[in-house]
Amino acid sequence: MIWEIKLATLIVMIACAVAAINVRDLLGAAILFGIYSFMMCIQWLAMGAVDVAFTEAAIGAGISTVLVLAAIFRTTRRTKD
Amino acid sequence: MNTFLEPLVSHFNYVAYIAIMMIGLYAMAAKRNLMKKLIGMGIFQTSIMLLYVSIGAKEGASIPIVAKYAETISPESYVNPLPHVLMLTAIVVSVATLGVALCLVQVIYKQYKSLEEDTILDKERS
C-alpha cells in the first residue's frame, strides 16, 4: 500500500516540476511549485519522516509559495520562456 | 537483464532523485527568466533532501518515536532520525536563500523594468 503512494507521488512530482519550468505564466509556475512541495511532503510522510513532513508543509508549501506570489505581484507575470 | 533491472525497480526513489535534480539543473542553466531560475533552485534543493531522507528510510520500520512504557528499544525497528535532523536545517536554509534571492529580483526589476536575462544584459551594455 505504501509503495503505491510513493510511486504515485513521485510521478506527480516529476510532472509538476517539468510543468513548473515550462509554463508561460509565472503565477501558474508558482502554484505548480506549491503542488510539487506538497507532493514531496506526502512522500516524506510515507517514508516515515514526520518532522521533515510537517516542516516542509509549513515552510516549503506555505511560506515559499506566498513569498514567490508576493514577488510576482510586485514585479510582473509575463515571461518569454 | 534482471540483475540490472531489479535494483532500479526496488530503489525507484534514487531514479526519481536523479531525474528531479537534472530538471532543476536545466532550469537554473537554460531558462532566461530570473523567477524560473529561482524555481529551478528550489527543485534542486528539494532533490538533495529526497536523497538524504531516502538513505535513512528502511522497509517495515516505524517512525522514530519511542512509546513511554516500552520495555525494549530495538533500533532496527525505527527509521534513522539523523538525516531528518540534517534536512530540517536544509529546509530552513532553503527558505532563507529564496527570500534573499526574491529581494534581489525585486531590486533588479525596479532598475531594469524586466526579468528577462537578455533584456537586462542589453540595457546593461547600452
Backbone of each chain as ProteinMPNN parsed JSONL, in Angstrom:
{"seq_chain_A": "MIWEIKLATLIVMIACAVAAINVRDLLGAAILFGIYSFMMCIQWLAMGAVDVAFTEAAIGAGISTVLVLAAIFRTTRRTKD", "coords_chain_A": {"N_chain_A": [[0.839, -1.201, 0.0], [1.964, 1.191, 0.805], [4.052, 1.61, -1.011], [2.79, 2.103, -3.413], [1.693, 4.614, -2.993], [4.055, 6.074, -2.725], [5.195, 5.774, -5.294], [3.213, 6.958, -6.914], [3.157, 9.621, -5.945], [5.754, 10.337, -6.594], [5.663, 10.3, -9.401], [3.763, 12.323, -9.896], [5.199, 14.44, -8.811], [7.425, 14.674, -10.568], [6.087, 15.345, -12.914], [4.92, 17.79, -12.141], [7.231, 19.31, -11.687], [8.382, 19.455, -14.263], [6.304, 20.783, -15.576], [6.235, 23.184, -14.144], [8.579, 24.524, -14.831], [8.149, 24.932, -17.501], [5.804, 26.288, -18.109], [4.129, 29.185, -19.408], [3.298, 31.238, -17.788], [3.992, 33.049, -14.932], [2.569, 33.031, -12.545], [1.109, 30.642, -12.652], [3.307, 28.953, -12.637], [4.246, 29.331, -10.039], [2.125, 28.268, -8.517], [2.211, 25.615, -9.388], [4.684, 24.932, -8.382], [4.109, 24.997, -5.658], [2.324, 22.813, -5.491], [4.118, 20.788, -6.126], [5.829, 20.913, -3.861], [4.026, 20.103, -1.896], [3.455, 17.489, -2.691], [5.971, 16.398, -2.256], [5.963, 16.56, 0.512], [3.982, 14.646, 1.188], [5.307, 12.41, 0.26], [7.455, 12.239, 2.101], [6.029, 11.742, 4.394], [5.097, 9.171, 3.833], [7.519, 7.921, 3.908], [8.253, 7.875, 6.53], [9.319, 10.073, 7.823], [8.248, 12.186, 9.81], [8.689, 14.663, 11.06], [10.186, 16.126, 9.215], [8.225, 16.182, 7.293], [6.079, 17.796, 8.314], [7.449, 20.188, 8.632], [8.151, 20.737, 5.981], [5.583, 21.036, 4.89], [4.74, 23.368, 6.147], [6.77, 25.283, 5.602], [7.905, 24.819, 2.986], [5.665, 24.34, 1.241], [3.97, 26.328, 2.126], [5.131, 28.987, 3.077], [7.11, 29.49, 1.128], [5.663, 29.488, -1.297], [3.966, 31.663, -0.844], [5.834, 33.731, -0.647], [6.956, 33.715, -3.246], [4.658, 34.329, -4.729], [4.099, 36.92, -3.757], [6.364, 38.291, -4.684], [5.93, 38.009, -7.436], [3.555, 39.464, -7.805], [4.534, 41.96, -7.168], [6.34, 42.452, -9.195], [6.295, 41.312, -12.298], [4.086, 39.321, -14.36], [4.463, 38.161, -16.772], [6.355, 36.122, -19.029], [8.94, 35.045, -21.297], [9.894, 32.52, -21.822]], "CA_chain_A": [[0.0, 0.0, 0.0], [2.771, 2.4, 0.92], [4.912, 1.915, -2.16], [1.987, 2.713, -4.48], [1.607, 6.053, -2.702], [5.339, 6.689, -3.031], [5.383, 5.832, -6.751], [2.277, 7.931, -7.495], [3.592, 10.979, -5.625], [6.969, 10.649, -7.361], [5.284, 10.62, -10.783], [3.132, 13.649, -9.894], [6.261, 15.411, -8.556], [8.219, 14.916, -11.782], [5.218, 16.062, -13.85], [4.776, 19.177, -11.684], [8.493, 20.019, -11.88], [8.524, 19.758, -15.688], [5.309, 21.796, -15.948], [6.523, 24.47, -13.497], [9.616, 25.278, -15.535], [7.813, 25.112, -18.906], [4.582, 27.046, -18.328], [4.467, 30.546, -19.827], [2.739, 32.198, -16.849], [4.735, 32.881, -13.683], [1.62, 32.701, -11.465], [0.9, 29.199, -12.751], [4.539, 28.271, -12.22], [4.304, 29.364, -8.573], [1.136, 27.325, -7.983], [2.718, 24.266, -9.646], [5.778, 24.699, -7.434], [3.465, 24.666, -4.387], [1.835, 21.429, -5.587], [5.328, 19.957, -6.061], [6.275, 20.839, -2.468], [3.06, 19.32, -1.12], [3.678, 16.08, -3.032], [7.182, 15.997, -1.537], [5.552, 16.386, 1.91], [3.319, 13.341, 1.275], [6.377, 11.426, 0.065], [8.184, 12.071, 3.355], [5.117, 11.101, 5.342], [5.11, 7.741, 3.527], [8.846, 7.388, 4.194], [8.452, 7.8, 7.975], [9.976, 11.268, 8.349], [7.102, 13.059, 10.084], [9.113, 16.02, 11.396], [10.504, 16.789, 7.95], [6.98, 16.355, 6.541], [5.301, 18.995, 8.655], [8.238, 21.389, 8.334], [8.018, 21.013, 4.547], [4.239, 21.531, 4.606], [4.609, 24.76, 6.595], [7.748, 26.2, 5.009], [8.052, 24.649, 1.55], [4.422, 24.541, 0.504], [3.273, 27.518, 2.594], [5.802, 30.283, 3.066], [7.81, 29.706, -0.136], [4.675, 29.856, -2.315], [3.485, 33.015, -0.57], [6.915, 34.663, -0.991], [7.056, 33.806, -4.711], [3.468, 35.043, -5.208], [4.262, 38.338, -3.44], [7.348, 38.843, -5.606], [5.341, 38.096, -8.776], [2.62, 40.584, -7.852], [5.264, 43.219, -7.122], [7.095, 42.686, -10.43], [5.493, 41.065, -13.489], [3.603, 37.962, -14.539], [4.758, 37.643, -18.112], [7.685, 35.597, -19.311], [9.061, 34.649, -22.701], [10.175, 31.086, -21.971]], "C_chain_A": [[0.869, 1.245, 0.0], [3.532, 2.682, -0.378], [4.118, 2.42, -3.352], [1.867, 4.219, -4.273], [2.919, 6.739, -3.077], [5.544, 6.837, -4.537], [4.477, 6.888, -7.375], [2.718, 9.354, -7.194], [4.872, 11.337, -6.37], [6.634, 11.02, -8.806], [4.644, 12.002, -10.854], [4.18, 14.732, -9.664], [7.056, 15.725, -9.809], [7.385, 15.691, -12.8], [5.079, 17.518, -13.446], [6.061, 19.961, -11.877], [8.683, 20.4, -13.344], [7.547, 20.851, -16.105], [5.66, 23.155, -15.362], [7.624, 25.228, -14.211], [9.27, 25.485, -16.999], [6.598, 25.987, -19.141], [4.945, 28.515, -18.578], [3.99, 31.624, -18.86], [3.422, 31.997, -15.499], [3.821, 32.562, -12.507], [1.316, 31.207, -11.461], [2.121, 28.411, -12.334], [4.644, 28.242, -10.701], [3.331, 28.366, -7.954], [1.611, 25.888, -8.199], [3.883, 23.933, -8.719], [5.226, 24.375, -6.035], [2.928, 23.248, -4.376], [2.997, 20.45, -5.491], [5.806, 19.809, -4.617], [5.321, 20.007, -1.616], [3.188, 17.834, -1.418], [4.939, 15.56, -2.348], [6.882, 15.762, -0.058], [4.86, 15.034, 2.11], [4.335, 12.212, 1.127], [7.142, 11.189, 1.362], [7.314, 11.471, 4.436], [5.071, 9.595, 5.099], [6.447, 7.108, 3.855], [9.146, 7.348, 5.688], [9.128, 8.992, 8.585], [8.917, 12.318, 8.668], [7.536, 14.484, 10.384], [9.495, 16.807, 10.143], [9.226, 17.072, 7.171], [6.233, 17.595, 6.998], [6.111, 20.272, 8.527], [8.124, 21.76, 6.862], [6.633, 21.561, 4.226], [4.093, 22.98, 5.033], [5.511, 25.68, 5.811], [7.799, 26.066, 3.494], [6.785, 24.956, 0.784], [3.71, 25.814, 0.939], [4.03, 28.799, 2.335], [6.496, 30.545, 1.736], [6.846, 30.143, -1.231], [4.182, 31.274, -2.107], [4.55, 34.049, -0.935], [7.034, 34.834, -2.5], [5.865, 34.575, -5.276], [3.595, 36.534, -4.93], [5.262, 38.993, -4.379], [6.774, 38.972, -7.007], [4.365, 39.263, -8.853], [3.321, 41.929, -7.744], [6.031, 43.479, -8.417], [6.211, 42.466, -11.652], [5.143, 39.589, -13.589], [4.084, 37.334, -15.819], [6.181, 37.116, -18.2], [7.721, 35.124, -20.753], [9.386, 33.178, -22.872], [9.526, 30.275, -20.853]], "O_chain_A": [[0.581, 2.223, -0.69], [3.649, 3.832, -0.801], [4.675, 3.09, -4.221], [1.927, 5.0, -5.222], [2.923, 7.823, -3.659], [6.004, 7.876, -5.01], [4.905, 7.63, -8.258], [2.666, 10.214, -8.073], [5.071, 12.494, -6.742], [7.234, 11.933, -9.373], [4.942, 12.775, -11.764], [4.085, 15.817, -10.238], [7.339, 16.888, -10.096], [7.898, 16.584, -13.474], [5.112, 18.401, -14.304], [6.013, 21.15, -12.194], [9.093, 21.521, -13.649], [7.895, 21.739, -16.884], [5.415, 24.18, -15.998], [7.617, 26.459, -14.207], [10.026, 26.157, -17.701], [6.367, 26.402, -20.277], [5.928, 29.025, -18.041], [4.249, 32.806, -19.085], [3.428, 30.884, -14.974], [4.245, 31.892, -11.565], [1.27, 30.579, -10.404], [2.004, 27.334, -11.75], [5.081, 27.242, -10.131], [3.667, 27.693, -6.98], [1.447, 25.039, -7.323], [4.049, 22.781, -8.317], [5.812, 23.569, -5.311], [3.053, 22.545, -3.373], [2.882, 19.404, -4.851], [6.149, 18.706, -4.19], [5.756, 19.289, -0.716], [3.048, 17.004, -0.519], [4.977, 14.411, -1.908], [7.468, 14.875, 0.561], [5.123, 14.348, 3.098], [4.23, 11.182, 1.793], [7.449, 10.042, 1.689], [7.814, 10.761, 5.309], [5.012, 8.82, 6.053], [6.524, 5.897, 4.061], [10.193, 6.837, 6.083], [9.488, 8.951, 9.761], [8.709, 13.243, 7.883], [6.839, 15.428, 10.012], [9.178, 17.99, 10.017], [9.137, 18.079, 6.468], [5.788, 18.38, 6.16], [5.536, 21.343, 8.333], [8.014, 22.937, 6.518], [6.503, 22.451, 3.386], [3.404, 23.752, 4.367], [5.079, 26.753, 5.389], [7.744, 27.069, 2.783], [6.795, 25.715, -0.185], [2.904, 26.34, 0.172], [3.639, 29.605, 1.491], [6.49, 31.675, 1.249], [7.152, 31.049, -2.007], [3.996, 32.015, -3.072], [4.23, 35.112, -1.465], [7.192, 35.952, -2.99], [6.026, 35.38, -6.193], [3.235, 37.345, -5.784], [5.048, 40.119, -4.827], [7.084, 39.934, -7.709], [4.341, 39.981, -9.852], [2.773, 42.942, -8.178], [6.346, 44.632, -8.71], [5.443, 43.358, -12.012], [5.797, 38.73, -12.997], [4.113, 36.11, -15.945], [7.087, 37.607, -17.528], [6.687, 34.838, -21.358], [9.18, 32.627, -23.953], [9.658, 29.052, -20.821]]}, "seq_chain_B": "MNTFLEPLVSHFNYVAYIAIMMIGLYAMAAKRNLMKKLIGMGIFQTSIMLLYVSIGAKEGASIPIVAKYAETISPESYVNPLPHVLMLTAIVVSVATLGVALCLVQVIYKQYKSLEEDTILDKERS", "coords_chain_B": {"N_chain_B": [[19.949, -9.095, -17.482], [17.823, -9.076, -15.671], [19.205, -8.799, -13.257], [20.25, -6.336, -13.645], [17.992, -4.746, -13.789], [16.565, -5.036, -11.461], [17.603, -3.628, -9.067], [16.993, -1.028, -9.881], [14.207, -1.005, -9.898], [13.577, -1.604, -7.244], [14.744, 0.49, -5.897], [13.417, 2.944, -6.586], [13.265, 5.511, -5.687], [15.78, 6.688, -5.918], [16.19, 6.856, -8.652], [14.179, 8.663, -9.339], [15.181, 10.783, -7.894], [17.543, 11.464, -9.298], [16.355, 12.268, -11.725], [14.763, 14.485, -10.957], [16.726, 16.179, -9.995], [18.18, 16.708, -12.318], [16.231, 18.082, -13.788], [15.97, 20.434, -12.24], [18.569, 21.455, -12.487], [18.684, 21.955, -15.238], [16.747, 23.96, -15.399], [17.989, 25.981, -13.932], [20.204, 26.517, -15.519], [19.452, 26.925, -18.241], [17.065, 28.376, -18.552], [15.815, 31.672, -19.22], [14.44, 33.482, -17.718], [14.399, 35.159, -14.582], [12.84, 34.439, -12.383], [12.087, 31.851, -13.06], [14.556, 30.637, -12.853], [14.884, 30.744, -10.1], [12.834, 29.034, -9.217], [13.813, 26.68, -10.293], [16.075, 26.435, -8.681], [14.879, 25.893, -6.214], [13.72, 23.378, -6.772], [16.02, 21.866, -7.196], [17.256, 21.949, -4.619], [15.319, 20.581, -3.124], [15.525, 18.043, -4.257], [17.993, 17.14, -3.316], [17.398, 16.895, -0.616], [15.566, 14.803, -0.817], [17.269, 12.684, -1.53], [18.807, 12.372, 0.851], [16.868, 11.72, 2.841], [15.917, 9.376, 1.747], [18.108, 7.702, 2.103], [18.033, 7.26, 4.876], [15.628, 5.878, 5.248], [13.912, 2.744, 5.822], [12.692, -0.581, 5.09], [9.569, -1.586, 6.353], [9.806, -0.338, 8.849], [8.998, 1.734, 11.716], [7.957, 5.109, 12.66], [10.406, 7.289, 14.205], [9.704, 7.426, 17.144], [9.623, 6.769, 20.512], [7.586, 4.733, 22.565], [6.059, 5.399, 25.791], [6.112, 3.481, 27.867], [7.749, 1.476, 26.844], [9.399, -1.614, 26.859], [11.689, -2.858, 25.715], [13.99, -1.373, 23.507], [14.471, -1.527, 20.194], [16.738, -0.742, 17.772], [16.554, -1.424, 15.104], [13.925, -1.386, 14.367], [13.094, 1.151, 13.911], [13.099, 4.062, 11.779], [16.048, 5.775, 10.573], [16.852, 8.611, 12.396], [18.756, 10.601, 12.002], [19.395, 11.748, 9.33], [16.97, 13.126, 9.023], [17.091, 15.226, 10.869], [19.243, 16.692, 9.845], [18.099, 17.474, 7.423], [16.008, 19.085, 8.22], [17.366, 21.432, 8.938], [18.29, 22.047, 6.373], [15.93, 22.698, 5.007], [15.127, 25.077, 6.253], [17.315, 26.71, 5.629], [16.96, 26.765, 2.859], [14.586, 28.248, 2.536], [15.487, 30.674, 3.465], [17.501, 31.402, 1.58], [15.85, 31.61, -0.647], [14.249, 33.816, 0.038], [16.13, 35.946, 0.149], [17.0, 35.921, -2.52], [14.618, 36.558, -3.881], [14.264, 39.144, -2.993], [16.489, 40.406, -4.203], [15.703, 40.055, -6.867], [13.479, 41.725, -7.004], [14.702, 44.227, -6.667], [16.279, 44.305, -8.98], [14.246, 44.309, -10.919], [13.116, 46.78, -10.399], [15.073, 48.489, -11.267], [15.687, 47.776, -13.977], [13.276, 47.227, -15.238], [12.489, 44.72, -16.168], [12.462, 41.104, -16.239], [13.791, 39.379, -17.811], [16.768, 37.797, -18.858], [18.326, 38.425, -21.139], [17.302, 40.901, -21.943], [18.003, 42.46, -19.746], [20.781, 42.331, -19.966], [21.142, 43.653, -22.409], [20.276, 46.26, -21.741], [22.192, 46.795, -19.899], [24.497, 47.017, -21.441], [24.025, 49.195, -23.146]], "CA_chain_B": [[18.881, -8.088, -17.62], [17.07, -8.984, -14.42], [20.082, -8.28, -12.211], [20.425, -4.908, -13.868], [16.742, -4.001, -13.657], [15.932, -5.166, -10.146], [17.889, -2.518, -8.166], [16.304, 0.186, -10.33], [12.797, -1.066, -9.502], [13.441, -1.576, -5.788], [15.199, 1.79, -5.392], [12.963, 3.938, -7.56], [13.491, 6.847, -5.136], [17.041, 7.25, -6.4], [15.976, 7.205, -10.06], [13.422, 9.92, -9.347], [16.075, 11.832, -7.387], [18.395, 11.907, -10.414], [15.525, 12.964, -12.712], [14.354, 15.793, -10.446], [17.91, 17.03, -9.907], [18.525, 17.184, -13.659], [15.24, 19.099, -14.168], [16.33, 21.674, -11.567], [19.812, 21.976, -13.064], [18.344, 22.511, -16.551], [16.04, 25.23, -15.228], [18.931, 27.002, -13.484], [21.207, 26.844, -16.518], [18.994, 27.243, -19.588], [15.94, 29.308, -18.605], [16.31, 33.042, -19.207], [13.699, 34.295, -16.755], [15.042, 35.038, -13.269], [11.953, 33.713, -11.464], [12.204, 30.435, -13.42], [15.818, 30.166, -12.277], [14.683, 30.532, -8.658], [12.031, 27.821, -9.054], [14.745, 25.579, -10.53], [16.917, 26.285, -7.492], [14.082, 25.206, -5.197], [13.59, 21.967, -7.165], [17.335, 21.253, -6.965], [17.449, 21.756, -3.179], [14.41, 19.538, -2.643], [16.005, 16.737, -4.693], [19.061, 16.725, -2.401], [16.727, 16.423, 0.603], [14.993, 13.477, -1.115], [18.362, 11.696, -1.454], [19.213, 12.106, 2.234], [15.817, 11.012, 3.579], [15.857, 8.017, 1.196], [19.167, 6.89, 2.721], [17.652, 6.876, 6.224], [14.404, 5.08, 5.314], [14.072, 1.305, 5.64], [11.431, -1.278, 4.812], [8.896, -2.166, 7.507], [10.155, 0.32, 10.11], [8.021, 2.746, 12.106], [8.523, 6.44, 12.844], [11.332, 7.223, 15.348], [9.181, 7.933, 18.412], [9.569, 5.643, 21.448], [6.453, 4.797, 23.486], [6.501, 5.773, 27.138], [6.406, 2.31, 28.689], [8.356, 0.42, 26.05], [10.372, -2.337, 27.687], [12.944, -2.952, 24.978], [14.088, -0.488, 22.35], [15.312, -2.144, 19.169], [16.974, 0.317, 16.781], [16.26, -1.806, 13.715], [12.508, -1.223, 14.054], [12.806, 2.565, 13.663], [13.901, 4.661, 10.71], [17.19, 6.508, 11.103], [16.419, 10.008, 12.502], [19.833, 11.577, 11.804], [19.186, 12.559, 8.119], [15.811, 14.012, 9.189], [17.531, 16.437, 11.569], [20.037, 17.488, 8.911], [17.266, 18.054, 6.38], [15.264, 20.207, 8.814], [18.219, 22.604, 8.75], [18.361, 22.369, 4.948], [14.682, 23.357, 4.599], [15.148, 26.456, 6.737], [18.301, 27.427, 4.818], [16.416, 26.968, 1.515], [13.633, 29.369, 2.511], [16.258, 31.905, 3.643], [18.107, 31.762, 0.292], [14.774, 32.027, -1.557], [13.842, 35.169, 0.401], [17.165, 36.896, -0.277], [17.008, 35.964, -3.975], [13.438, 37.293, -4.347], [14.551, 40.553, -2.707], [17.374, 40.882, -5.273], [14.926, 40.103, -8.107], [12.651, 42.937, -6.977], [15.571, 45.391, -6.904], [16.648, 44.265, -10.403], [13.091, 44.733, -11.714], [12.906, 48.218, -10.216], [16.064, 49.246, -12.036], [15.724, 47.469, -15.413], [11.897, 47.027, -15.708], [12.33, 43.438, -16.86], [13.041, 39.955, -15.55], [14.478, 38.528, -18.773], [18.207, 37.983, -18.726], [18.901, 39.081, -22.317], [16.907, 42.312, -21.904], [18.821, 43.108, -18.717], [22.141, 42.472, -20.49], [21.113, 44.713, -23.425], [20.237, 47.563, -21.074], [23.471, 46.973, -19.21], [25.529, 47.443, -22.392], [23.743, 50.498, -23.749]], "C_chain_B": [[18.152, -7.921, -16.305], [17.922, -8.427, -13.292], [20.352, -6.799, -12.404], [19.162, -4.136, -13.517], [16.211, -4.007, -12.227], [16.326, -4.07, -9.151], [17.205, -1.229, -8.571], [14.86, 0.186, -9.86], [12.664, -0.944, -7.988], [13.918, -0.262, -5.189], [14.734, 2.897, -6.328], [13.065, 5.347, -7.014], [14.731, 7.5, -5.738], [16.94, 7.638, -7.867], [15.224, 8.533, -10.166], [14.273, 11.072, -8.842], [16.97, 12.368, -8.499], [17.578, 12.731, -11.404], [15.172, 14.364, -12.237], [15.556, 16.728, -10.373], [18.308, 17.55, -11.277], [17.52, 18.224, -14.157], [15.598, 20.444, -13.532], [17.584, 22.296, -12.144], [19.567, 22.593, -14.429], [17.654, 23.865, -16.397], [16.994, 26.317, -14.769], [19.857, 27.432, -14.602], [20.598, 27.433, -17.775], [17.832, 28.224, -19.636], [16.441, 30.737, -18.468], [15.597, 33.919, -18.195], [14.258, 34.078, -15.348], [14.171, 34.268, -12.285], [11.956, 32.207, -11.757], [13.495, 29.848, -12.863], [15.653, 29.895, -10.786], [13.851, 29.284, -8.393], [12.904, 26.586, -9.312], [15.665, 25.349, -9.352], [16.162, 25.575, -6.373], [13.929, 23.73, -5.501], [14.896, 21.228, -6.899], [17.555, 20.969, -5.476], [16.568, 20.637, -2.65], [14.872, 18.154, -3.075], [17.135, 16.24, -3.789], [18.457, 16.217, -1.095], [16.111, 15.044, 0.387], [16.056, 12.395, -1.058], [18.671, 11.36, -0.002], [18.151, 11.339, 3.0], [15.665, 9.592, 3.05], [16.947, 7.127, 1.764], [18.715, 6.397, 4.093], [16.446, 5.965, 6.304], [14.732, 3.597, 5.18], [12.699, 0.652, 5.574], [10.843, -1.833, 6.108], [9.251, -1.553, 8.837], [9.147, 1.406, 10.417], [8.727, 4.081, 12.32], [9.35, 6.473, 14.135], [10.809, 7.915, 16.606], [9.007, 6.728, 19.334], [8.36, 5.828, 22.357], [6.946, 4.931, 24.929], [6.904, 4.545, 27.965], [6.958, 1.168, 27.859], [9.438, -0.27, 26.858], [11.723, -2.454, 26.989], [12.875, -2.015, 23.781], [15.023, -1.141, 21.349], [15.511, -1.131, 18.044], [16.603, -0.098, 15.372], [14.785, -1.672, 13.374], [12.117, 0.247, 13.868], [13.618, 3.046, 12.468], [14.985, 5.528, 11.346], [16.848, 8.004, 11.2], [17.513, 11.029, 12.226], [19.706, 12.373, 10.506], [17.99, 13.494, 8.225], [16.23, 15.323, 9.836], [18.352, 17.318, 10.647], [19.152, 18.178, 7.895], [16.31, 19.117, 6.92], [16.063, 21.493, 8.664], [18.243, 23.029, 7.289], [17.096, 23.069, 4.47], [14.683, 24.817, 5.036], [16.15, 27.3, 5.95], [17.74, 27.707, 3.428], [15.417, 28.114, 1.484], [14.361, 30.69, 2.739], [16.901, 32.341, 2.332], [17.052, 32.229, -0.701], [14.33, 33.454, -1.246], [14.842, 36.21, -0.045], [17.156, 37.041, -1.794], [15.796, 36.711, -4.509], [13.602, 38.789, -4.087], [15.436, 41.15, -3.802], [16.632, 40.995, -6.588], [14.061, 41.361, -8.144], [13.482, 44.184, -7.213], [15.974, 45.459, -8.373], [15.476, 44.728, -11.262], [12.859, 46.232, -11.581], [13.879, 49.023, -11.067], [15.922, 49.019, -13.536], [14.352, 47.27, -16.023], [11.712, 45.73, -16.481], [12.933, 42.332, -16.008], [13.785, 39.041, -16.494], [15.964, 38.849, -18.78], [18.801, 38.726, -19.917], [18.532, 40.559, -22.374], [17.757, 43.084, -20.897], [20.239, 43.32, -19.235], [22.206, 43.538, -21.575], [21.102, 46.093, -22.785], [21.532, 47.852, -20.328], [24.527, 47.508, -20.166], [25.272, 48.849, -22.908], [23.836, 51.637, -22.739]], "O_chain_B": [[17.886, -6.804, -15.862], [17.428, -7.666, -12.46], [20.648, -6.086, -11.446], [19.231, -3.015, -13.013], [15.492, -3.093, -11.825], [15.449, -3.599, -8.427], [16.867, -0.413, -7.713], [14.331, 1.226, -9.467], [11.76, -0.271, -7.493], [13.53, 0.071, -4.069], [15.541, 3.693, -6.809], [12.964, 6.304, -7.782], [14.742, 8.695, -6.029], [17.531, 8.631, -8.289], [15.574, 9.404, -10.963], [14.119, 12.206, -9.295], [17.141, 13.58, -8.632], [18.039, 13.77, -11.875], [15.263, 15.324, -13.002], [15.437, 17.921, -10.651], [18.727, 18.7, -11.403], [17.901, 19.151, -14.87], [15.539, 21.478, -14.197], [17.67, 23.517, -12.283], [20.153, 23.623, -14.762], [17.926, 24.8, -17.15], [16.839, 27.471, -15.168], [20.266, 28.592, -14.645], [21.17, 28.365, -18.34], [17.622, 28.856, -20.671], [17.37, 31.004, -17.706], [16.094, 34.99, -17.848], [14.557, 32.947, -14.964], [14.687, 33.528, -11.447], [11.844, 31.388, -10.845], [13.524, 28.69, -12.447], [16.213, 28.932, -10.263], [14.128, 28.549, -7.446], [12.757, 25.567, -8.636], [16.008, 24.208, -9.043], [16.735, 24.749, -5.664], [14.0, 22.904, -4.591], [14.881, 20.091, -6.429], [17.989, 19.877, -5.11], [17.006, 19.834, -1.826], [14.646, 17.181, -2.356], [17.227, 15.042, -3.524], [18.932, 15.234, -0.527], [16.127, 14.207, 1.29], [15.781, 11.291, -0.586], [18.785, 10.185, 0.347], [18.476, 10.407, 3.735], [15.321, 8.688, 3.811], [16.746, 5.92, 1.899], [18.976, 5.248, 4.45], [16.242, 5.325, 7.335], [15.7, 3.225, 4.516], [11.687, 1.245, 5.948], [11.551, -2.482, 6.879], [9.024, -2.176, 9.874], [8.51, 1.944, 9.512], [9.946, 4.175, 12.179], [9.025, 5.751, 15.078], [11.408, 8.882, 17.078], [8.319, 5.771, 18.979], [8.119, 6.923, 22.863], [8.095, 4.618, 25.24], [7.911, 4.568, 28.674], [6.666, 0.005, 28.139], [10.287, 0.381, 27.467], [12.768, -2.186, 27.584], [11.837, -1.885, 23.131], [16.216, -1.296, 21.61], [14.536, -0.707, 17.424], [16.36, 0.757, 14.521], [14.412, -1.827, 12.211], [10.939, 0.554, 13.688], [14.688, 2.512, 12.176], [14.866, 5.958, 12.494], [16.575, 8.62, 10.17], [17.228, 12.227, 12.216], [19.891, 13.589, 10.545], [17.979, 14.548, 7.591], [15.794, 16.398, 9.422], [18.196, 18.54, 10.648], [19.4, 19.328, 7.531], [15.844, 19.965, 6.159], [15.507, 22.531, 8.305], [18.22, 24.222, 6.987], [17.172, 23.949, 3.612], [14.282, 25.695, 4.272], [15.88, 28.46, 5.636], [18.005, 28.768, 2.863], [15.388, 28.879, 0.52], [13.906, 31.729, 2.26], [16.859, 33.524, 1.995], [17.304, 33.128, -1.504], [14.06, 34.227, -2.165], [14.454, 37.255, -0.567], [17.288, 38.152, -2.309], [15.917, 37.435, -5.498], [13.132, 39.611, -4.874], [15.18, 42.255, -4.279], [16.884, 41.921, -7.358], [13.925, 41.992, -9.193], [13.027, 45.109, -7.886], [16.009, 46.543, -8.956], [15.676, 45.46, -12.231], [12.451, 46.886, -12.541], [13.547, 50.112, -11.535], [16.025, 49.974, -14.306], [14.259, 47.151, -17.244], [10.857, 45.656, -17.364], [13.797, 42.578, -15.167], [14.354, 38.038, -16.065], [16.367, 40.011, -18.715], [19.683, 39.566, -19.741], [19.34, 41.384, -22.799], [18.177, 44.211, -21.157], [20.841, 44.363, -18.981], [23.2, 44.257, -21.671], [21.822, 46.991, -23.221], [21.917, 49.008, -20.15], [25.354, 48.338, -19.786], [26.215, 49.619, -23.088], [23.625, 52.796, -23.095]]}, "name": "protein", "num_of_chains": 2, "seq": "MIWEIKLATLIVMIACAVAAINVRDLLGAAILFGIYSFMMCIQWLAMGAVDVAFTEAAIGAGISTVLVLAAIFRTTRRTKDMNTFLEPLVSHFNYVAYIAIMMIGLYAMAAKRNLMKKLIGMGIFQTSIMLLYVSIGAKEGASIPIVAKYAETISPESYVNPLPHVLMLTAIVVSVATLGVALCLVQVIYKQYKSLEEDTILDKERS"}
